[in-house]
Structures are given as structure tokens and as C-alpha cells.
Amino acid sequence: MSNIKWFNYTEEKSKTDLYAHNESMLNLSQKEFIKELDLAWFNFFVKNAPNGRVLISNTYNLDFKRIMLVHLTPSFNEILKTGKVFASGGGLGAAVYCSPVHQDNTVHNIFEQYFFFQLPKNTKKKISAICIEITPDKENTTNVKNWGVDYTNFGEIECQTWKNLKPQIDVSFIKELEKRVFNQIMNNKELINTFVGYKLDKLSYGEFEQVYDNLFAKIPSLRFISYEVLAEYILLFQDNKKAYDYSFKGELYNLPHKKFISDLCPSMLKKFNMIDFFISLNKISQYLHSSDIFKQFNQEQFINFIKWRIGFYLKKISLSLIRDNYKDFDELITNHPSLIGQILYREFYDKNLFERERAKIIYDFWKKENIICPIYSILPKGEIGINPCLEDLGANYQVFEAEFNSNTKKLKILKELKIKLEPEIIDKSKTTIR
């Protein structure tokens, strides 16, 4: 799904820079150009972001010498009763969501963010920790750099999911949704093309703000892009003391970003739905200026970053400009499968049904590619999943009850549990976070 640049990192120069917009001048295909542009952004982060060092020097290389992961749950008694931990959909596609346990049994800071901040906001139940130790086949351990998962690349998988679902659903809904998506895109193609064209240097702040507001108001299904870009900015560019301390340890500090979301868009922590995420640029700037996330918030740098990074993601998922002469939905989806797939997924009436059908495709791919642990590959923020079909890959695992010591920040392994990982995607009504 995605090669992870920070495993066995070696510096690689891009054939382009952040602001190049014409792939034909470089004699590259559209997909080759996006790959080079992605590399240019990665190199920019490494050299210019206060926490860019974490992209090339983090805890992951050591964490995967021994694969011990921790899963947090308020449903420990239910898990014991059923003997199962179910997979979830979301950004890793289909996985049991975890964070790494370091070799000295300390936890990644994302664990503490969920344990002390996010989960208590959503439930009054006791939060319990379950550790899963995986013993993969030796061949699989050399493949870790290919375990990356980037959900912004899911569009084509989601197009295939839509195709597979169509025989199961009402024809009138199919026609209505395809017409709605077609009209959404065609009626707002100028907004999309402003970013996809990637000629953003002359776009003033006022013009950018107008395009930003209109695009995400008229096509809410694209708001995942603004969410991702804001997360990247805060995680990489924050310069508070805790962020520096964690960066030195090889971790990105997660709590400021989650507090930002909680303060400005609290519904996202209750029911994680990207369509609900929208915050005006002015409101974001005011918040970041008054917060302690940055020693001195640089609004000009922030706006410039947001503008170009949104442009990158829209170019990445659309590849080419939306043309005027598309006759129908079929022609649109044929030319822009990654873009339309993302929208279909978020506009579909039954997320559980869609994610379960999508999981079948993802599990088949993971089996073919020997992916044991799908790793969120956009940033090493500590989000790691477990492929629940481990037996298909010849991997053994043990599940343990664990106890967290907030003073030492270590997990104490208690007793082994007779628990199995379940590939079936859990119903969203039964999840606490996703």
C-alpha cells in the first residue's frame, strides 16, 4: 500500500520541488510526478520542520525488533466474554488499532493521549490495556518498510468496493448517489482545479480563504484533506518543550493536536466522522496564536503551508484537472478513480456495510503482500494496526492483560488471555473512538 521512508532511511533527492506544477516539463507521468512531489515534501519536512528529525530517526526501527503492541479498550469484560477483539475500519482500513510498546516496556505518548485524554471524554467505563505480542515468520520481518498504509490512497479500493456493492443495493440509490457525486464535482470543478493545477504562488490569502471555505462547504467529503493537513502542521511544526522532548526520544507529540480538535470541533472526538470536520482559517489562526503549542505562531508560514499542502493532496487524489466535457458519472470515475472513491465512501449511507466489503479487498491485498501490521505511514505518530488474519501469514501471537504505571510510564504484563483477533469489522455503534 505504501513504502515507509523512515525504515532504514537513506537520503534520496527528488527530481522536483514543492512548487513545481508541470509534470510534462520533467518528462514524468502523472503518478511518477506525484511520487517525486511526495518525496520533495518529505525532504522539506526533514530539513525545515522542528520535529522533522522524527521522520528519519524514530522509535519504530527498534519497536519492530520485538513486535509488542498495546490496544486500549473500555470493553474488557465483553472481550473476555466473547473471546474476541474485533477489527475496526477507519484510516488503517481494517485492523485492530494499537500503539507500540518499546523494548523497555514504556509506551508511546499516543497511548497516554488516548488513555488519559480522548477515551475518558467518550466513556465513563474503566479503560483497560491488552498487549498483543506477535511472532512473525522470519521472512516477514524483513518486509516492515512495506507495511505502510496511507488512507489518502484508498480511493481506487473504494471504487472497487462500490462496484462490488452495487448488485446488493437498490438501483434508485445507485442512480441518486452517482448523480449527486457527479453534480458535486462538475459544479465545483473550478474550486478543485485551483488546487489540482498547483499554481498557487499567486493565490492571495483572501482568494485562498474563499476557495478553502467554498470547497469544503460544497464538498464536505473532501474535508479529510483539511484534517490531515492541520494534523501534519501541528505534529511537525509545534515547538513547545514537550514536543521537543518527545522529538528527541523519536516520537511526535500527539496531545496538542487532539486538544486542538477537541476545543474547535469537539464532535470529532465523540463520533469520528471526517464530514463533520470544518474550521475556518481565521478561527484556526486565532487558536494557534493564543495556545501554547507554538512559542511564537507564524501565521504567514502556516497559511502558506496549508495552501500548498492541500494542493498536494488534491493533486495526488485527482491526478489531472477535472475537464468540462465529462458526459456522465462513468466517465468521471474512469478518469478520477482515487478522487471519486474517497467521496463515494464518505457519501455512502451505511459505513458498516461499506467498510466490511472494503475489508475483503484489503485483507486479500495484505495476504498477498505479507503485511502483518498495517502502519499509518503519513507520519510516525504511533498509530499501528494488527492484521487480524495473522494465521494466514504464518504468524503466531499471544494476548495478555496489562497494567499501566503512570509514574514509570511502563506496562506490566499480567496474565495471558484466551483471546482471538477477529477479522469482522466491528459495528461503529459499538466503537468508542472511531
ZIDA-V904502 format. One record per residue. SS is DSSP state (H for helix, E for strand, C for the rest). D_FIRST is the distance of its C-alpha to the first C-alpha in Angstrom with 2 decimals. Layout:
[[SS:D_FIRST] [SS:D_FIRST]]
This chain:
[[C:0.00] [E:3.80] [C:7.01] [C:9.68] [C:12.87] [C:15.32] [C:15.12] [C:17.98] [C:18.29] [C:20.21] [C:21.31] [C:20.08] [C:21.94] [C:20.61] [C:22.50] [C:23.06] [C:23.94] [C:23.15] [C:25.78] [C:25.39] [C:25.02] [C:25.85] [H:23.23] [H:25.88] [H:28.07] [H:25.49] [C:25.10] [C:21.35] [C:19.47] [H:18.13] [H:14.45] [H:15.71] [H:17.81] [H:15.15] [H:13.33] [H:16.84] [H:17.70] [H:14.78] [H:16.10] [H:19.58] [H:18.89] [H:17.46] [H:20.64] [H:22.77] [H:21.71] [H:22.38] [H:25.78] [H:26.99] [C:25.76] [C:28.03] [C:25.17] [H:23.00] [H:23.89] [H:21.65] [H:18.56] [C:19.77] [C:22.06] [C:21.07] [C:21.59] [H:18.15] [H:19.11] [H:22.16] [H:20.71] [C:18.55] [C:21.65] [C:22.75] [E:20.30] [E:22.47] [E:21.07] [E:23.25] [E:23.03] [E:25.66] [E:27.46] [C:30.77] [C:30.85] [H:31.67] [H:34.67] [H:32.82] [H:30.16] [H:33.04] [H:34.73] [H:31.87] [C:30.39] [E:26.87] [E:24.14] [E:22.12] [E:18.46] [E:17.89] [C:15.74] [H:15.18] [H:12.54] [H:10.53] [C:10.86] [C:13.01] [E:14.18] [E:17.42] [E:17.41] [E:18.89] [E:19.70] [E:20.46] [E:23.98] [C:25.13] [C:27.10] [C:30.38] [C:29.37] [E:29.22] [E:26.56] [C:24.16] [H:25.81] [H:23.31] [H:24.97] [H:28.33] [H:27.24] [H:26.34] [H:29.29] [H:31.99] [H:30.94] [H:28.46] [H:29.15] [H:32.95] [H:32.83] [H:31.50] [C:33.50] [C:36.81] [C:35.74] [C:35.42] [C:31.96] [E:31.20] [E:28.76] [E:27.16] [E:25.74] [E:23.38] [E:23.52] [E:21.06] [E:22.14] [C:19.36] [C:20.15] [H:20.85] [H:18.37] [H:15.47] [H:16.73] [C:16.16] [C:12.40] [H:11.95] [H:10.65] [H:7.36] [C:7.23] [E:6.12] [E:5.53] [C:7.06] [H:9.15] [H:10.65] [H:7.91] [C:8.84] [H:11.88] [H:11.49] [H:10.59] [H:13.62] [H:15.68] [H:15.29] [H:16.23] [H:19.21] [H:20.24] [H:20.27] [H:22.27] [H:24.84] [C:27.10] [C:27.36] [C:28.51] [C:31.61] [H:32.00] [H:33.67] [H:30.69] [H:28.35] [H:30.81] [H:31.33] [H:27.69] [H:26.86] [H:30.08] [H:29.38] [H:25.92] [H:27.42] [H:30.34] [H:28.33] [H:26.41] [H:29.41] [H:31.84] [C:29.78] [H:28.33] [H:30.41] [H:28.84] [H:25.26] [H:26.38] [H:28.01] [H:24.65] [H:22.73] [C:25.62] [C:24.94] [C:28.67] [C:29.19] [C:31.67] [C:34.69] [C:33.49] [C:35.95] [H:35.29] [H:37.25] [H:35.42] [H:31.99] [H:33.11] [H:34.30] [H:31.10] [H:29.05] [H:31.42] [H:31.62] [H:27.95] [H:26.92] [H:30.18] [H:29.86] [C:26.15] [H:25.47] [H:22.05] [H:20.88] [H:22.16] [H:18.80] [H:18.65] [H:21.98] [H:21.04] [H:18.04] [H:20.21] [H:23.12] [H:21.21] [H:20.02] [H:23.63] [H:25.28] [H:23.06] [H:23.20] [H:26.68] [C:28.76] [C:31.59] [C:33.45] [H:34.67] [H:32.35] [H:29.29] [H:30.79] [H:31.57] [H:28.08] [H:26.64] [H:29.01] [H:27.68] [C:24.07] [C:23.13] [C:22.65] [C:25.42] [C:24.25] [H:27.59] [H:28.77] [H:25.82] [H:26.35] [H:30.09] [H:29.57] [H:27.78] [H:30.45] [H:33.28] [H:32.26] [C:30.24] [C:31.18] [H:30.08] [H:26.42] [H:27.16] [H:28.97] [C:26.69] [C:23.26] [C:23.03] [H:21.58] [H:24.16] [H:26.88] [C:25.78] [C:28.07] [C:30.26] [C:32.39] [H:32.04] [H:35.64] [H:35.18] [H:32.15] [H:34.16] [H:37.17] [H:35.30] [H:33.63] [H:37.00] [H:38.86] [C:36.38] [C:36.27] [C:32.57] [C:33.77] [C:36.99] [C:37.59] [C:35.22] [C:34.79] [H:34.50] [H:34.38] [H:31.40] [H:29.66] [H:30.29] [H:29.26] [H:25.92] [H:25.27] [H:26.33] [H:24.20] [H:21.05] [H:21.34] [H:21.90] [H:18.72] [H:16.57] [H:18.67] [H:18.47] [H:14.69] [H:14.54] [H:17.80] [C:17.66] [C:21.36] [C:24.48] [C:25.52] [C:28.44] [C:31.77] [C:32.22] [C:29.53] [C:31.74] [C:29.73] [H:26.52] [H:25.33] [H:25.67] [H:23.93] [H:20.81] [H:20.75] [H:20.83] [C:18.62] [H:16.11] [H:13.65] [H:16.80] [H:18.56] [H:15.82] [H:15.75] [H:19.53] [H:19.96] [H:18.08] [H:20.36] [H:23.45] [C:23.29] [C:26.33] [C:24.88] [H:21.72] [H:22.16] [H:22.27] [H:19.29] [H:17.04] [H:18.42] [H:17.74] [H:14.16] [H:13.77] [H:14.91] [H:12.05] [H:9.47] [H:11.75] [H:12.09] [H:8.52] [H:8.67] [H:12.06] [H:11.29] [H:8.90] [C:11.33] [C:9.46] [C:12.66] [C:12.01] [C:9.07] [E:10.02] [E:10.50] [C:9.50] [C:11.73] [C:14.75] [C:15.84] [C:18.02] [C:18.09] [C:15.84] [E:14.29] [E:13.85] [E:14.86] [C:13.55] [C:17.01] [C:16.91] [H:17.57] [H:20.47] [H:18.47] [H:16.89] [C:20.34] [C:19.93] [E:22.99] [E:23.39] [E:26.38] [E:26.91] [E:29.60] [E:31.51] [E:31.55] [E:33.75] [E:33.04] [E:35.80] [C:35.74] [C:38.14] [C:36.32] [C:32.82] [E:32.25] [E:31.26] [E:33.84] [E:32.63] [E:35.14] [E:35.09] [E:32.62] [E:31.83] [C:31.53] [C:28.33] [E:25.46] [E:21.93] [E:21.78] [E:18.78] [E:20.74] [E:19.68] [C:22.67] [C:24.74] [H:24.35] [H:28.12] [H:27.90] [C:25.39] [C:26.85] [C:24.27] [C:21.54]]
